[in-house]
Amino acid sequence: MKNVYLLLAILGGVIPYLYFFQFIQLEGLNIPLFVESLFVNGAAGGFSADLLISSFVFWLFMFKESKMSSNPKPFLFIAINLTVGLSCALPAYLYAKSSAKNHN
């Protein structure tokens, strides 16, 4: 599974940025418009709300799990979540957790 997590982390980093770059090409680095676009209609708003809630739950899970010494610390993965997305941060965390488990 470790290699699957790595592949998914890479895909989860590349695919969202294809869309982000498309937005930036069309609209420039217009952060207010980007945030507004996340909730432009019910479908987009539903996906955005789901992603925000899922990200928060992931953060809580990582902080709880980080109390075990063999688990990765959450701060790097929160940064990845905020700058790339949950689709990269979650499999990257699972990859790091698998790697740490294999070294113990």
Secondary structure, 3 states (H helix, E strand, C coil): CHHHHHHHHHHHHHHHHHHHHHHHHHHCCCHHHHHHHHCCCHHHHHHHHHHHHHHHHHHHHHHHHCCCCCCCCCHHHHHHHHHCCHHHHHHHHHHHHHHHHHHC
